[in-house]
Amino acid sequence: MSTANLEATTPGSAAGVHPVDEVPPVGRMLAGAVQHLVVMAATPIASVLLISRSLHLDDSSARALLSAVLLCCGVGTILQSSGRFGLGAGLPFVMLPGGAAVVLFIQIAQESNPATASGAVIITAVAGVALVPVARRFVTRLPAVVMACMIVVIGVNLVKVAGGLIAGSGGSTPMWAVGLAGVTIGATVVLHRVLPVGWRRLSVLLGMAVGGAVAAAIGRFHLQSGSALVQTPELFPFGTPHFDLLAAVPLLVFGLGSMAEATGQTVLNAEVVGKQIDTGVTVGRTIRGDAVSSLLSGVLGGPTMVTSGENIGLIRLTDVRSRYVTALTGVLLAVAAFFAPIGRIVNSLPGPVVGGTAAIAFAMIIVAGLGMFDRVDLSSDRVLITATAALTAGLLPILTPGLYQAFPADLRLLLGSGVTMTALTGVVVYLVFSWRSGTRSSRAPSPA
């Protein structure tokens, strides 16, 4: 695609102003912002519910956490969309809690305590800022097969957590819970089939609404009482953060992977909106925006935040490419963060509804990871053995939770992280095979 095409403006835009930098009329801008808000709302809501139910937070703490996560999503979206002060890409992005980061936050909190999990988020955020110069050069060198394995393991881990919400803490799962989860999943599938293309991204959120309605009909939905209109996040809700570098290793490894993901998201977003960018500089700004948003999230007790591509499909569909539209989405998110009725409704949803919604949403991550294997050469011994070893190391601690129970606590935290073990094992095996291949080729006789 030529530079001229990249920089072409759309009909109706001001002369010389790229559509990304155009300020639409108020009505169109508000309509576009609300669409982005509705499309991405399910992710922060589901993430907060996963954390609060897994850590058994009380209602007040859960509402404060939802307020914190929505606020961080809003602030991060504004930073990425505005691109001011070198914090953010200056592209129409939205910010969400990272799926794997949520699981790792829960794992660290359960293995150690929530204060250590908050400390790990802050450590990872600071490392993200410090490593920008290195990340711009090296994050894209992670072998594609290792990245594919990481995505699959992330998805499996997330589905397992979602299954725990369906099953509950009792010894056996009641039939109504399984049925309610099934209704939620079934409604999501049917809605995705019958809704117009532009509305299919709402199927997850609407499926959750159907599950909530059925739960109310069978007497399993009880709206929390309360008349307050305002809720606020809490500063250090789990106490003073505990900075344990070894406990933070899983999140640090995820942070490196998210830098590679941010690289791809930035390039994709620029291509979709037709904006020519200096890739290295813009990716660095994206990573800094992610890190600053995550730092705020860690201070407020939330998980690591990442730039999301969920809104890119909506941009393609509507052709509204203005970054001011997503910036307004960030403002709406920040306002919603302080609206107490949202927290009461969300925290009233039964576990099976939340678990069913999360299960189908996170299973999509597994499918995406499997799809990535189409782009690698599994006929190569190096790629095949790398994938086999990485998936073995990553899935074992997920499918056999007590595997490393006899190990020291710090080592157990490292070995028990499926994502971390997938990344480390995959990289090591890939390098070993690359070294052997290089050795053979260096010793091979030169052609005549």
MOQUILIN-V742228 format. One line per field, one symbol per residue. phi: phi as a letter, one per 20 degrees, with the letter a starting at -180 (. if undefined). burial: 1 if it has 9 or more other C-alpha atoms within 8 Angstrom, else 0. A space follows every 50 residues. Layout:
phi->???
burial->???
This chain:
phi->.fffffefeegnefgndfgfefefggffffffffgffffeffffffffff ffffelffgffffffffffffffffffffffemelmdofmcfdcdcffgf ffffgffffffdagffffffffgfffffffegfffgedfeefgfffffff fffgfffffffffffffmeffceffffffffffffffffffffefggfdf feffffffffffffgffdmddcfffqdfedccfdflfdnggdedfffegg ffffgfffffffffffffffffemdfceggfffgfffffgfffffffffe neefdcfdefeffffffemedfffffffgfffffffgdefgffffffeff gffffffffffeffffffffffffeceffeggfffffffffffeegffec gegdfeeggffffffeefffffffffffffffffffffffffefffff
burial->00000110100010001111110100001101110111111111111111 11101000001111111111111111111111100011111111111111 11111111110111111111111111111001001100100101111111 11111111101111111000001000110111111111101100100001 01111111011101110000100000000011110101001101001111 11111111110110111011111111000001111111111111111111 11111111111101110000111111111111111111110011111111 11111111111111111111011001100001111110111111111100 100100000001111111111111111011001100000000000000
